[in-house]
């Protein structure tokens, strides 16, 4: 599977055009909706209406699918830093969209910084644990509809960028190199599950979907998916316990819903949808994630 580094496209005038507020950010990190402190001001009952969170995380593999083509993209620390600077230099801090589909007004980037010292970074105040080089931002929301109908209801959870980047294709990796990249998160999950609470109350339908995908692959063979995807299928099929980060990745698989009805014999959409638990599993993951985070 290709791993593609996205770099700034120097032929474009605008590199990052807007910051979108979305339900399932590709970087899998949520923002914090900051409300007012208990200060004795005249407007103390009103919200601060600030969204604080990561805008772009360096070296984080982000899965993408274009038709039958599957690949990962990532941004280097240098690209993340340049993008954060150019966004402000070009006066784009008022540009925002909702789910990359609709331009919205009243959202302004009022703070922007790169994490250079994890121990002393401001992001620690909000309970974030982000890698060095992450672009973090604070967006002021002067749009009551967006704040009340999307932020407060949890319909948007994080940031996602829109812009022009050029591809820098890396050579196809062999299986060992692929594992070293893709299974980093799996290894973290295994370690975390020793200490963190895990869950396996997903419905039997999710188990059945994963089993069906595995059985079809065994019988007919399939080049679809990655080892991570099939590891997940095996885990779900045996009713294994899942960590919060694994559930988050299940929930983010919702973005592939448009391919769920592709027959197993005609493409990868249907079989990989079921490998991740199908509609039963992914809808459970979305609901469970909200329940965990609320708790």
Helices and strands as residue ranges (DSSP letters): E 2-8, E 16-22, E 32-34, E 50-56, E 62-66, E 69-74, H 77-89, E 96-98, E 102-104, E 107-114, G 122-126, E 135-141, H 144-146, I 147-151, E 158-163, E 165-169, H 175-182, H 184-195, H 204-220, H 227-237, H 244-252, G 253-259, G 264-266, H 269-275, H 278-294
